[in-house]
């Protein structure tokens, strides 16, 4: 995967997110940066301010909704298990009111209910008529992905729509041929499940590697200096380490222009199918925090993590990249296989998409989070012809290598 790395001259304009404190001499204690460490309430308020701006609600209402988002996970997990045989998906809706919608196959009605959290009581509605279940869709994608890719001139992005119960196949207009209807019928014949064709002129790609909280290394192949980005601090119980993208150089050092260099030892990389993560260990202890604002003046502790299975379409999440800064948007698909062969071959349908427009080259490796909850490590984005971001996709923290876990504050 070395071909995905960009040289420093290009990558230095890109983005990153930081979990490492400023480096000191190897083996010495790491000193925390001169930045504000947010309390959980601070973190919720900052994310809530962006939510309030996007959805036109008061800051207090935004904070209540984001608190309820986290506090409702166990209850929606139970609903998913209860209605598993009919479940297309569970979706959080934010307009006109905040509510949870459970999409089911069949026409047998289910009475509305409520999830009562500490923050607020959330209405739960049940919508019937979905064309297929999530389980059917994921199995069809697993078994027929290669056939779907072979049926088109260029391998498409494929996901599952939790609202309609259909496979989503994303193709450019040139591949639609006689029209989306004819292509849909062809793909349904291959997959054996309902298909939704989305015509979007875009391309999926790994985000370029760049600096911020930056990792640097010199390629032994061409002698050029390359730059990568950091995500979350992790440990195997013995070593402290930091995550980054698997398509980085193996041997890298964390660089701070004011305080010097912290060498990192290459542990390993996992960059095939459903992963894009590399681990580099530090001789000095690392803090369980990451920068959460554009100007890198505020640190946020990792207090928990969200599994992919518990992530819902409509969850409000944020990421922080050096190129785009801090921004938040809604999760769209929780079962997505990016187009092309950017996973060392075909990608598996394990990636989570988040709506644009804030993703640009250089944000690769940045942490995806909500409050202090870690969701994932950003891999790449889907870009329109004009260069704007349609959506980005991340690897869930579920897929950290065996034996490694997030450091928590």
N, C-alpha and C positions, 0 to 999 in steps of 0.2 A: 504494500500500500504506500510505498515511498513516493510514488508519482503524484500523490495528492498534496504533497507539501509544497508551499510556495516559498521562494527565496525571500530573505529579509527585506530587500528593496521594495517588494510588492506588499508583503505581509505586514510591514510596520504600520500601514495605514488602517489595519483591521482591528478586531475586537477581542476581548477576553473578559473573564470574570475571575475574581480572586478569592481564594480561601487561605492562602499562606500569609502569615505575618511577615514583616520585613526581616530579611535574613541577617545573620551575624556570622561569625566564624564557625566552621563546621564543628559540631559537638557542643557548642555553647548554647545556653538557654535562649530561646527566641523571645524577643521583646515585642509586645503588642504595638501596633502602629498608633500614632496619635489620632485616633478616630473615635467617634462616639459608639459605644456598644449599646445597641438598641435593646430595650426590654421587650418581652412578648407583646405588651400593650402598644409600645412604640411601633413595632413591626406591623401590627394589625392596622394601626392608624395610618401609617404611610401607604400601605397597599389599599386601604379603604379610601384614601384621598383620590387615588387614581380611579378606583371603582366609581366613586361618586361623580367624578368628572365624566366618565364614559356613559353612565346610565342615568344621570340627571336626578340623583337622590341626595339627601343630606348626608354629611359625613357620618353622623350617628347611625343612620339607617344602613349605610355601606358597611360599617364595622359590624353591625348585628348580622348582616347577611354573610359576611366572610367568616364570622365566628360560627354561624349555623352551617356553613359549607363544610367546615372541618368536623363539627359535632354531629353531623347527620350521616357520616360515612358508615358507622356500624349499622344504622337502621336501614340504609339503602342496600348494604350487603345482605341483610336478612331478606329484604324484598326480592333481591336478585335470586336468592336461593329458593324462596317460596314459589316464585313464578318462572323458574328456570325453563320449564318445558314450553313456555309461551313467550319468553322474554326476547325482545329485539334489543332493547337498551333502556337505560335510565338517563334522563337528561335534565340538567338544571336550566330553568328558564328565568330570565331577568326582566323581561318586559311582556305584558304591561305590569305584571306583578311578579314578585319572587315566588317560585314554586318548583316542585319536582314533578316531572312527568314520566310515568312508567309506560313504555310502548310495548304492546302485546300483540301476538297473532290471534286470529280468530275473532269472533264477534260477541262472545260471552262477556257481559259487562262486569266491571268490578267497582264497587262503591269507593268514592274518594275517602281519604283518611288524612291524618296529619302526623308529622314527626315533631315532637316537642323536644327542643334543645334548650340549653341554658340561655341562649341568646334570644330565641324567638320560636314561635310555632310555625312550621312550614307546611303549607298545603301540599298534598300528594294527589295527583290526578292520574287516572289510568286511561290511556288511549288504545283502543283496539284497532284491528285491521292492518297491522304490519304484515308485510309480504313473506317474511321469514324470520327465524330466530337467529340470535347471535351465534349460537352453537352451530347451527347449520351453515351459516355464512363462513365462519372461521374454518370449519372442516373443508368446505368447498374450496376456499382459497388455498388451504394447505395442500390439498390433493391436486388441484387443477391450475395452480399458478403458472407452472411451466407451459402448459397448453395455451393459456390465455396470452402469455408473453409471445409464444411462437406464432399466434394468430395475427399479430400486429407487426408492422414494420419496425417499430421501436417499442421496447419494453415499457409498459405503462405503470403509473402509480396505481395501486389497488388498495382499497380499504373496505370497511363495513360501516354502513350508515345506521346508527342506533335508532333513528326516528322512523325509517321506512322498512327496515329489515332487508335491505338490498346490498349486494356487493357494489362498491363504487369503483368504476374503472375510469381513470382520468387520461384522456387522449387529446392531442392537438387536432385542430379542425381538419388538417390535411389527411388524418387517419380515419376520419368519420366516413369517408367515401360517399355512398349514396344517402347517408344520413344516420343520425343516432339511433333511429328505430331499427334499421336493418342490422347495424352493428350490435345493438343490444340483443336482438334475437339470436345472432350468431354466438355471442358470448354466453347467453343463457343456455344454449345448446351444449356448450362445452362444460360450463360450471354446474349445471343442473339445479341452479337456484336463481331467484330474481336478481337482475343486474340493472344498475343505474349508470348510464354513460354520462360523464361530465366532460364537455369539450372546453378545454383550457389550453391556450398556447403558452406553455411554460416548460421549464426543465427543472428536475430535482438534482441537487448536487450537494456534496459536503461543503460546509462553509470553510473559507480559506483560513489558514492558520495565521495567527497574529498575536501581538503582544498587548499587555495591559498590566496585569499581575503576571509578569511574563516569564516564560521559560525560553531559554536560548540554548542552541547547540550547533555544532559545526558538523556538517555531513561528511562522513569518511569517503563518500563517493566522489563528490565534486569540490570539497573544501569550502563550500559556501556556508554562511551562517543562516540558520533558520530560526523562526520564532513560533512559539505555540502558546496556549492559554491554559489556565488552571480552572478546576471546578470545585470539588469538595475535598476536605481533609478526611482521610480514612486510616484505619489501623487493622492489623491482623492479630492484635493482642501483644505483639512484640515490637513491631516497627510502626512508626508514623510515616504516612505517605500522602501524596496528593494525586487526584485523578486528573486526567486530561484526555484528549482524543487519541484513539489508537493510531491514527495516521500522522503522529508526531515522530521526530527523531527519538531513538532509544535513549541516548545519553544527553541529558539536558540539565541546566542549572537555572535556579530561580534568581532573577536579577532585579536589584533595586538600585536605581541610579544614585541614591544618596548614601546607602548603607552597604553596598557591596554585593557579593555573590554567595548564594547558598547552594553548593553542589548537591545534586540528587542522584541516587542510584537507580538505574533501570531495574524494575522488578519483572514486568511482563506487559504484553498487550493482547487484547481480545477484540478483534475487529472483523468478525465474520458473521453474516446472517442476522443475528439479533443483538449484536454488541458493537460499540465503538468506544472503547475505554482502554486507557493505558495507566499504569501505576508506577510512580517514581517515588522512592523512599528518601526520607530525610534523616540525617544523623541527629538533628535537633528536634525537639518536640514541636508539634504544630497545634495551633489553636483551632477549636471546632467552629470556625466562623468564616464568613465570606463578606465581601463588600456588596452592599445592597442598593447603593445610589450611584448616580451617574458620575459624580465628582470624587467617589471613593473617600468620603468623609465619614461614612457610617458603616459599622460592622453589624452583622446579624448572626446570632448563634443558631446552629442547627438543633432543633428540639425534637424532631420526629421525621418520619418519612412516609410517603404514600405509595402503596403498591399500584401496579398498573391495573390489576383486577378491580381495585376500589376507586380508580379514577373514572370520572363521569364526564361525558360530553357536557359542556357548559361550566365546568370548573374554571374559576378565575385564577390564573397563575401568572407569575412574573419571571423575568430573567434579566440578568445584568451583563451586558457586553460592552467592551471598550469602544466599539464602533457605534453602537446604537444607544448605549447607556442603559438606564433602568426603564423598563416598560412592562405593561401587563396586558393580557388578552385572554380569550376563552379557548379552552380545549375543544377541538372539533371531533376528531376521530381517535379512538383508543386502540384501534386495530388497523394499522396501516403498513403497507410495504412500499417504500419509495421506488420510483422508477429507475430503470437502468441497472447497473451492476456496481453500485457504490458501497456494497457491503462485502467486498471481496468476492463478488458474484451477486446473485439475486438476494435481495433483502427479504427477510421473513416478516409476516404481518404482526410485528411486536412493537412497532414504533408509534408514538403518540404525536398527533399534529396539534398545533396551536395557531390560531389566526394571526395573519400579518397585521399591519405592514412593517413592524419593527424587527426585521432580521436582515442582516447584511453580511457580506464577506468579512470574516474576522471574528464573528461571535462564536465560532465553534469552540466547544468545550465549556461554555458558560453554564452556571447552575440554573435550573428551573425550579421555582419554589413558590410557596404561598405562606405568608407569615414566616414562621420558623420551620415549616415542613418542607423537606426536600422531595421534589418530584422526579427530577432527572437531570441528565447531562446533554446539552444541546449538540446535535450532530450536524444537521444541514437544513437547507431550505428549498422551497419551490418558488422559482422566479419567473415572472412574466417576461415577455419580449422586451418591454421597456425597462427591465431591471428591477421593477418593484417586487416586493415580497408578497406572495399569495398566502403562504403559511410556512412555519418552520416545524421541524420534527425532532424529538429528543428520545434518548434511551432512558427507560425507567431505571431508577436506582435498584430495582429488583435484580438487575442483571450485573451488579458488581461481581467480580470474580469470587469464587468460593473461598471462604475464610476471611474476607475483607468486609469491614462494616464502616459506616459513617461514624466519624467522631461527633459526639453530641455535647451541647453545652447545657 
